């Protein structure tokens, strides 16, 4: 008689399928590192632009506030020569931000610096009359028109994109 023995298996004993472990979240794939760097660069560029824009707005408000203060001072004391001198100095200070030679310019060179802003001829003549008004005895100067011309020029000059470059200006001449 035969004894009841299990029949030998024809091959090796196999175990159930084992899946690999889930990938860990750290370290991230190179694409995520690149995305993080790009995002950080975009945030830093945005902060830089925002601060620059706020600083420009602040400077614009300060300069236009000074112009308003000069106009109120003139209404109070009526000193036309002092107004013309202060307006001329304000123009020179703003022009100096874009062209360092503006503080020394006279005559045609000063006219060209003022003409770098896209203003009409009447406004330009009003601005040039300020320099002449400083050195002459009190004459007929329309102070309201002078303040309006300076305000028009300053509003354009305080936007850096509106300045014509010096190289372009000389190439056009």
C-alpha positions in Angstrom: 0.0 0.0 0.0 1.1 3.2 -0.6 1.4 5.9 2.0 -0.3 9.3 1.5 2.5 11.6 0.9 2.0 14.9 -0.9 3.3 14.8 -4.4 6.4 16.8 -4.9 5.8 20.1 -6.7 7.3 20.4 -10.1 9.0 23.8 -9.4 10.2 26.3 -6.8 7.7 27.6 -4.2 6.5 31.0 -5.4 5.3 33.9 -3.2 2.7 36.4 -3.9 3.6 39.6 -6.0 5.1 42.4 -4.0 4.7 46.0 -5.3 7.5 48.5 -4.9 7.1 51.1 -2.1 5.3 54.3 -3.0 7.7 57.0 -4.2 8.6 59.5 -1.4 7.8 63.2 -1.8 11.4 64.1 -0.9 13.5 64.9 -2.8 11.3 66.3 -5.5 11.9 65.6 -9.1 14.1 68.1 -11.0 11.1 69.6 -12.7 9.7 70.7 -9.4 13.0 72.3 -8.4 13.0 74.2 -11.7 9.4 75.3 -11.1 10.2 76.5 -7.5 13.2 78.5 -8.8 11.1 80.1 -11.5 8.3 80.9 -9.1 10.8 82.4 -6.6 12.4 84.5 -9.4 8.9 85.7 -10.5 8.0 86.7 -7.0 11.3 88.6 -6.5 10.9 90.4 -9.8 7.3 91.3 -8.9 8.4 92.7 -5.5 11.3 94.6 -7.2 8.9 96.1 -9.8 6.3 97.0 -7.1 8.8 98.8 -4.9 10.2 100.6 -7.9 6.7 101.7 -9.0 5.8 102.8 -5.5 9.0 104.8 -5.2 8.3 106.5 -8.6 4.7 107.3 -7.5 6.0 108.7 -4.2 8.6 110.9 -6.0 5.9 112.1 -8.5 3.6 113.1 -5.6 6.5 114.9 -3.8 7.5 116.9 -6.9 3.9 117.8 -7.9 3.2 118.6 -4.2 6.1 121.0 -4.2 4.7 122.6 -7.4 1.4 123.1 -5.7 3.2 124.6 -2.7 5.0 127.0 -4.9 1.8 128.1 -6.6 0.1 128.7 -3.2 3.1 130.6 -2.0 2.9 132.9 -5.0 -0.8 133.5 -4.4 0.0 134.5 -0.9 3.0 136.8 -1.5 2.7 137.7 -5.2 6.4 137.5 -5.8 6.7 136.6 -9.5 10.5 136.5 -9.6 10.6 134.1 -6.7 8.0 131.9 -8.4 9.9 131.9 -11.7 13.1 131.1 -9.9 11.6 128.3 -7.9 9.8 126.8 -10.9 13.1 126.9 -12.9 15.0 125.2 -10.2 12.3 122.5 -9.9 12.6 121.9 -13.7 16.4 121.6 -13.5 16.2 119.2 -10.5 13.8 116.9 -12.4 15.8 117.2 -15.6 19.0 116.3 -13.8 17.5 112.9 -12.9 17.7 112.0 -16.6 20.6 114.1 -17.8 23.3 115.1 -15.4 24.4 117.9 -17.7 21.0 119.6 -17.4 22.1 121.7 -14.4 24.8 123.5 -16.5 22.9 123.9 -19.7 21.9 127.3 -21.0 20.2 128.5 -24.2 19.8 126.0 -27.0 21.1 123.1 -24.9 18.5 123.7 -22.2 15.8 124.0 -24.9 16.8 120.6 -26.3 16.7 119.1 -22.8 13.2 120.5 -22.3 12.1 119.4 -25.8 12.9 115.8 -24.9 9.4 115.7 -23.4 6.6 115.6 -26.0 5.1 119.0 -25.2 3.7 121.6 -27.6 5.6 124.7 -28.7 3.6 127.1 -26.5 4.4 125.0 -23.4 8.1 124.9 -24.3 8.2 128.7 -24.8 6.5 129.2 -21.5 9.2 127.0 -19.8 12.0 128.9 -21.5 10.5 132.2 -20.4 11.1 131.2 -16.8 14.8 131.3 -17.1 14.6 134.8 -18.7 12.2 136.0 -16.1 14.7 135.3 -13.3 17.3 137.9 -14.6 14.9 140.6 -15.8 13.0 143.2 -13.8 9.5 142.1 -13.1 7.7 141.8 -16.4 4.4 140.5 -17.6 4.6 136.7 -17.0 1.4 134.7 -16.9 2.1 132.9 -13.7 -0.9 130.6 -13.9 0.2 129.6 -17.5 3.8 129.1 -16.2 2.6 126.8 -13.4 0.4 124.9 -15.8 3.3 124.5 -18.3 5.6 123.3 -15.6 3.0 120.8 -14.3 2.5 119.5 -17.9 6.2 119.0 -18.4 6.8 117.5 -14.9 3.9 115.0 -15.3 5.6 113.8 -18.5 9.2 114.0 -17.1 8.3 111.9 -14.1 7.5 109.0 -16.3 10.9 107.5 -17.3 9.5 105.9 -20.4 8.6 109.3 -21.9 12.2 110.5 -22.1 13.8 110.4 -25.5 17.3 109.0 -25.2 20.2 111.4 -25.9 21.5 109.1 -28.7 18.2 109.0 -30.4 17.9 112.8 -30.1 21.3 113.4 -31.8 20.5 110.8 -34.5 17.2 112.6 -35.3 19.0 116.0 -35.6 
